[in-house]
């Protein structure tokens, strides 16, 4: 009989220690180290069924390796397909994290119901009756979706061998436990071991597995950090539970870009795909308001029109405030210094507040010019024409610099009904019959002159 082995893990970051200590050396948190049993007997991991062919790896010359792309599985959800890079890759492991109540289970159940493939939805948090009630609210019941309420991995694999699904969804990885580890579900060792068993199953059978994961109060995936290294894709489902819009991002993607963005609207009947994000990022106001400017930005391959709001007021206290929501605060300070030094605007004794509407965070430098326009508009209290948008970077010398893929930004502005777009004079715009007025500027002075005379 194998002797029981124990070790100490940090419950916050997953670091391993030989003995107990008060503070974790990795994350510097106190009283988070606990003893866990890591092995109680011989490991009994998932084994392929008899009809599953095992692939034996052999060394190959790199010139002999086939580069033919494997066919991805279409999820029938355009937003999820975009974030994944075109669909689910066979044999991949995808981890979806998000705050409690944000809609992770609703999204995965909705996708499981609309998939044309045989799907096994494993839930360790809800009963089959609860899932059925939610499924009836979302859409008509699918004949391809199977529901299993189980937390023991050995029983899950036994059901998988019987059903032979094309896709497996686990809700959630923190509720699973395996016989090879004698510790509670959700512990560091259990999460690591159950994830390893699922990876072995996915790679040997070329079956994509989607894991739903809990997050900590810091916003990180609960469990050891190695979990995010083990999986192929890490998705983050963000949003405010008090608002109806949700954002899906890829923090890691071995099979696609991590810059893509998916937007959903939470409704009573489930999550609706938002194919035109500008409808939520630009407010519908009939009045002309000062301090607002529209910018053409890019998230991955998707062009977005976002609204920048600025408020400039006299500082009540001695030190003026600088606050930015959805925008880099250090970059805001840099732009204000450029306006002070290069354009002659006295903003050093004024409070400046900046906000990117829609609750998203943007790090594209192409919105710099819209930030300048919004700040100056609020400062002199003159509204900017709603049919005008901006797409350019601002340098420290006050020059307006060109940005990448400007043609795509111009076409998006034209499609959404804008009549003019302000870009850098040095942009290389291809010869195209644009039905929008392209205003080229070289310095911040030119922008001020064009907007306010």
ABEGO torsion letter per residue (X at the ends): XBBBBBBBBBAAAGBBBABBBABBAAAGBBGABBBBBABABBBBBBBBBAABBBBBBBBBBAAABBABBBBBBBAGBAAAAAAAGGEBBBGBBBBBBEBBGAGAAAAAAAAAAABABBBBBBBAABBAAAAAAAAAAABBBBAABBBBBBABAAAAAAAAAAAGBABBBBOBAAABBBAABBBBBGBAAAAAAAAAAAAAAAAAAGBBBBBBBBBBAAGBBBEBAAAAAABABBBBBBEBAABABBBBBBABBAABBAABBBBBBBBAAEBBBBABAAAAABBBBABBBBGBBBBBBBBEABBBBBBBBBBBBBBABABBBBBBBGBBAAAAAAAAAAAAAAAGBBAAABBBBBBBBGGBBBABAAAAAAAAAAAAAAAAGBBBBAABBBBBBBBAAGBBBBBBGAAAAAAAAAAAGBABBBBBAABBBBBBBBABBBBBBABAAAAAAAAAX
